[in-house]
Amino acid sequence: MYPRLWPCKIAGSVLLFLLASVLYINGLCPTMYWNDSPEFVTTAHTLGISHPAGSPTYSLFAKLVTFLPIGSVALRVNAFSALVGACSIALLFSLLYELLSTSSAWIRGTAAAGGALFLLVSESFWRFAEVAEVYMLQNYFLVLLLALLLKARMHTPSGQRYSYWLFAFLYGLSAGVHATMALFVPALLGFIGLTAPRMLKGKALAFLAFFFLLGFATYLYLPIRSLTEPAFNWGDPQTFQQFLTHISDRKDAKAHTVLFWRQLPYQIYMYTVHISNEFAVFGVALGLLGYVAIFRKDKPLWFLLSAAWLGHTAFFIRTWWEAGWGFIPSFVIFALCIGYGLHTCLTYVVTLYQRHHIRIPRVAFYTFLWGSLAVTLEQSFIRHFPVVNQAANYSTELYGKLLLAQLPPEAILFCEYSWFPMLYLQQVEHQRPDLSFILQGEVFSPSHFTLVSTKRLPNIQQITSDTPIPSQLSTISGSWHN
């Protein structure tokens, strides 16, 4: 082969970043999306506090793109997801390229690009790279943390500590993106214990804890910002008790520990369905092959990936097994295994022809392998594009505007799922400032949501009375439920 024809690590990373950016921006949702998307756009724009655990790191990072003079605020925050997703693809390529350093440049480039491309066109990753959500930033931090750990073990002992300090700081910072980053603690600490056990003892451990807390200090944003009572002030975490309640998500504590043992076989089956849909049969086969290859060649790396995959998947498979997007971090890890699997196939062919005289031309094997790879990626693109493309999705905005048009002046709307889009339209696009939107949880579970206050709801006149509120008041939720 001709190594000079294959791009170096930097060129490959840039090309993949550009490819992913074009693909994701082309399908970008032009306005707010469903679920938590309107909430994250609003909290980024107004610097509010989102649902537990608050995601302060995401809000502060996403705030930066709201200053861009392009499109709506929602479009800007959606573009933030696209660019971070593209960075994750480029970083995954770079990580694979470094891990496969014992091979020739063209094998490393092909294997690394293959793993990154499988993730690029996977349905769940692609879908949430086009809307405002925390998942793209979470997965970028995951790949970055893996890269830092794997790079640190190659340094000399004197240089390792700086890499581990940076790792600890970024891990603390990543906890402010999504609380489930805590699920990777056993994997990350276990890997450090296997490769640099001295970092978990005495003064070295104290320094790691210090830098982690320095990054984790981003959560101080919650009580400080709560003092100003923004429109999104979920949990009202002004006091230490309310702060702990919010970041630990005690309102859903029971759901975090429940396990449906009888449904577990079906839940596992659904996960296999999801991963087959994400990567197709050929991609799954390459991933499994790569997983075995990692076990044989690099036990610490195998432990790191296995424990990270198991910790995250075991938590979400209990309740999110009907939707593949809950497992995106596990798909990122599997894409890395796909790169290893493709590398194993290529090195096997090279070794086979070096050791044996085979009549079949070598180019025939390469054509078959690359052809299978190209066809699989093409089919994944064709299959997923109509599902994930959000370029014409105005449904949430139309729903919100239609609901606003039906409300009389100075109305009070008790909301459930409509609370997010209603507050986006009012707080970000400044529509219908005369209306007041109250989440039902604010009334019935104020300790877990937000206290109704005059500053947040200036259109409502609040009075106090010594007379107990009748229990029948709870029936309001039926007539006002939205």
N, C-alpha and C positions, 0 to 999 in steps of 0.2 A: 504493500500500500504506500501512499504518499502522505506522510505526516504533515507536510507543509500545506496541503489542501484543507486540513482540518483546523477550525478556528481555535485560538487559544482560549483560556478560561475567561478572560475579560471580554473578548469579542463575542464568545458564545453567550455569556450572561447578558450583554447589551442587546444582542439580537433577540434573545428570548424575552427580555423585558419589553422591547418594542413590539414584538409579535403579540404578547399577552395584553399589552396596553391597548393596541389597536382593536383586538378582538373584544375585550371587556368594555372599552369605551363605546364601541359601535353598538353594543346591546344595552347600554346604560339606561336605567329607568329615569325618565325625564323629570319625575316628581317623586313624592313620597310613595313608598311601597307599603304592603300590609304588615301585620304583626308589630314588632317593636321598632320598625324603621322610622315612623314619624316621631317617636319618642327620642331616638338617638339624634335625629336631625335637630329637633327643638332644643335638647340639652346641650348640643354642640354650639348652636347659634346663641342661645341665651345663657350658656354656662349654668345649666340646671343640674339636678341630681336625678339620675335615672333609677330604675327599679333595682332591687338588691342584686349584687353588692355595690352598686353605684357607678362602676366603670369610670372612675375619674381620669385615668390615663387616656382612655379613648376620647372622652369629652374634650380634654385639653389638646390632644393631637388633632382631632377633627375640627376644632375651633379655628385652626390656622387656615384651613381651606375655605372657610366661610367668607374670608376677606377677598377671595378671587372675584374679579368682575365678570363672571360668566354665568349665564343662566340663573335658575332659581337657587335658593339656598339648598334645597333638597338635592338638586342636580350636583352641586359642588361636593356635598358630603358623600353622595353616591360615587362620584369620581374619586374621592379619597379611597374608597374600598377598592376600586379598579386599580389604582396605582399601587396600593399596598399589596394587592394580590399579585400584580405583575412583578413586584420586588420579591415576593416569596418564591415565584417560579424561577427567577434569575438566581436567587440565593440557593435554592435547592440544586440547581445545575452546578453552581460553584462548589457546593459541599460535596456532591457526588464526584466531581472532577478531582477534588483533593483526595477523597477517600480511595479512589482507584489509581493512585499515583504510581503503582508498580507496573502498570501496563503502558503500551505505546499511546501516543497522543490521539490517534484516530479511534482507538478502542475506548479510551476514556471519554472522548467527546461524544461518540455515538451513544454509549451507555448512559452518560449523564443527561444528554439531550432527550433520550427516550423516556427516562423516568420523569423528567420535568414536563415533557409534552403530554404524557398520560395524565398528570395532575392538571395541566392547563385546560384540557377539554373534558375533565370529569364533571359530571352534572352538578353536584352540590357545591364544589369549589367555584365553578363558573357562575352559578346562580347568585351566590352571595358576594361575588366580585362586582356585581352590577347594582347593588342596593346598599343602603346605609345599614350596616350591622357591625358588630364587634368581631365577627369571626375572622375576617381577613387580617386584622391587626394581631389577633391572638395567634394565628398560624404563622405569621411572619416572625413573631417573637419565639415561637416554638422552634422554627428552623434556625433562627439566629442563635438560640441557646444551645442547640445541638452542635452547631458549627463551632461555637466558642469552646465547648467542652472537648470536642474532638481535636481542635487545634491546640488546646492547652496541653494535652498529653504529649504533644510532639516537641514542646519547648524544653529547655533546660530547667532544672529545679529552681534556679534563681529567677527565671523569667515566667515561670508558671503562675506565681502568685498574682501577678498583675492581670493575667487572663481570668483567673478565678475571681478576683475582686470585681472585674467588669461583669463577669457572668452573674455574680451574686446581685449586683446593682440592677442589672437588666431583668433578672428574675423577679426581684421585688417590684420593679416598675411594671412588668407584665401582669402581675397580680391585679393591678388596677385596670386591666382590660377586661378580664373575665375571671371570676373567682375559681373556675375549674382548673386554672393553672396549678392550683394546689394538688391536683390529682397526679402531677408529674414529680412530686417530691421524692417518693421512694425510688423512682428510676434515676433521677439526677443525683441524689445523694449516694445511691448504690454504685453508680458509675464512678463517682469521685472516690468512694471507698475502695473500689477495685483498682483504679489507676493512680491515685495519689492519696493514699490513706492518711498521710501526715497533715493534709489540709483539713481533716476533721478532728484534729487534736489541739488542745491548748490555745495558744495565742492565734494560730492560723484559723481555727474555727471561730474565735471571737471576731477576727477581722471579717470573715465571711458573713457572720451575723450582722455586723455593723453595716456593711455595704448593702446587704439585703434590706435592712430596715431603712437605709437611706433611700433606696428605690421605692420601698413600700410606703414611705412618707407621703407619696402622692395622695393617699387616702385622707390626709389632713385637709385636703380640698373640700371634703364633704361637710364637716362641721363649720368650717369658715364660710363657705358659700351658703350654707343653710341659714346663717344669721340674717341674710338679706331677703329670705323668703321668696325665691324665684318661683315662677309658675310651676315648674317641675321641681318639687321639693320632697321627693318620695322619702318617707320615713322620718322627715324632720330631724336629722341626726345632729342636733345642737348639743345635747347632753351626751356624756360618755355611755350611758345605758342605751340610749336611742341609737348611738353610733354602732355599738356592738350588735344590737338587734338588726340593724340594717345590713352591715357587712357580712353577718352570718346568715342572713335570710331566714330568720326564725319563723316567718309566716308560712314558709313552705318546708319547715324542718321535717315533718312527717313524710312528706313526699320524697325527701332526699334519702331516707333510710328504708323505704318500703321495698320489698322484693316479692314478686309473684312467681313462686317456685314452679307452679303448674304450667305457667306460660313460658318458662325459660327456654324449653326446646324450640318453641315457635319463634321466640324472640331471636334466638341464635340463627334460626333458619332465615328470618327476615334480614338479619345482618348480612348473611351470605348473598341474599338477593340484591341488597344495596351495593355491596362491593363488586358484584358481577356487573351490575348496571353501570357503575362508575368506570370500570376499567375493561370490561368485556372479558371473555373467557381467556383470550391470549394474554391479556394484561395480568389476570389473576394467576395464570400459570407461571409467567415470568416472576411475579411477586413471590410466589411460594418457593420457586427455585432460588431466588435471591435470598430469601429468608434462611434457607438451608445453607447456602454458600456463606452467609455472614456467620452462622453458627460454627462452621468449620474453620473459618479464617480469622475471626475476630470475636472472641467470646465476650469481652467487655462491651463492645458495640452491640452485640446480639442481646445482651442483658438490658442495655439502655433502651433499645427499640422495643423489646418485648415488654418490659415493665411499663414503659410509657404508653404503649398501645393497650395493654391490659388494664392499666389504671383508669384510663379515660373511657374505654369501651365498656368495661364492667359497670361503670357508673351510669352511662346513658342508655345502655341496652335494656335497663329495667323499665323505662318510661317513654323513651323516644324511638322505640324500634320501628314505628310506622313511617318515620321520616329519616331519610339518609343524611340530611344536613346536620343532625346532631353528632355525627361521627366524623366530621371533616378532619380533625387532628389525626385520627387513626388512618384516614385516607392519605394524608401527607406522609405519614410513616411508611405506609404500604407503597407509595410512589417511589420512595427511596429504595425499598426492596426490589421494585421493578427494575430500577437502574442497575442494581447488583445482578439481577437475573439476566438481563441483557448482556452485561459484562461477562458473565459466566459462559453464555452461549458463544460469544465472539472469541473469547480466549480458548475455549474448547476446540473450535474450528481451527484456529491458528496452531495450537499444539498438535492437533490430529494430523495436519498436513506436514508439520515439521518432523514428526516421528514415524509416519507411515507414508507409503507410496499409494496414493489414491487416484484412480483413473478419472473420477468425476472432477471436473474443473472446480477450483476453489470458488470462482465467481458464482457458480451455481448455488452454493450454500449461502453466500452473502446475498444473492438476489432473492432467494427464498425467505431468508430472515428479514431483510429490509422490506421486502414486499409485504410480508405478513404484518410487520410493524406499521407500514404506511397504510395498508388497507384497514387495520384495526383502528388507527387514529382517525382515519377519514370517516369510517362508519360511526365512531363515537361522536365526531363533530356533527355529522348529519343527523344522528339520533337525538343529540342533546340540544342542538341549536334552537329548534322550534319551542322547546320546553323552557329554556333558560332566558331567551332573548326578551328583554323588558323594554325595548325601545319605544313601543307603542302602548305601554301600560299606564293609563291614566285612571284606572278604576278606583283607587283609593281617594284620589283627589276629587273625582266626580261624585263619589259617594258622600264625602265630607261637605262639598259645596251644595249638593242637593239637600242634605240634612239642614245645613245652615239656612237655606232659603225657606224652609218650612217652619222655622221657629219665629214666634212673634217677638217684638222688641222687648229687651230686658228680661228675656226668659231665663230660667234656671233649668239646666239639663243634667239629670243624674245619669251618668254614663257607666259603661263597662268597657267593651272593646273600642267604642267610638271615641274614648277620651283622648287617645294619642293623636288621631287625625284632627280632632276638633281643636286641640291646643296648638297643633302645628299651624293650622289656618289662622288662628287668632293671634298667636304670639310671634310667628315668623312672617306670615303674609299680611298680618294686621287686618283681618276680616272680622266683622261683627264684634267690635270691642264691647258692645252693650250686653253681650251674653255672658253667662256664668256657667262653667262646666265643673261638676263635682263628681269625682269617682265614688262609686258606692262604698268602697272600702274606707274612704275618708270619714264616712258617717258611722259605719258599723264596726270598723277596726282601725281607729285612728292611731293606735300605737304602732301599727305595722305599715301605715300609709302616710298620710299627711294631715296635720291639724288644719281645719278650716279656719282661716284668718282673714281679717279685714284687708291686710296688705295684699294677699294673693287674690282675694275676691272682693274688690272694692265696690262692686255693684250690689252686694248683698248687705243689708242692714242686720247686724247680729245683736240680739238681746239676750240677757240672762234672766233666769227665773229660778226661784227656789222650789217650784212645783215640778215633780218628776215627769219626765216625758213618758207618755203611755207606751206600753210595749207594742200596742197596735200600730205604732208608727212604722214598724218594720214592713208593714204591708205596702208602704210607698214604693218599695223597690220593685214590686210587681207591676204597678201602673206606670212607673217612670223608667223601667228597665229599657235599655236601648241596645 
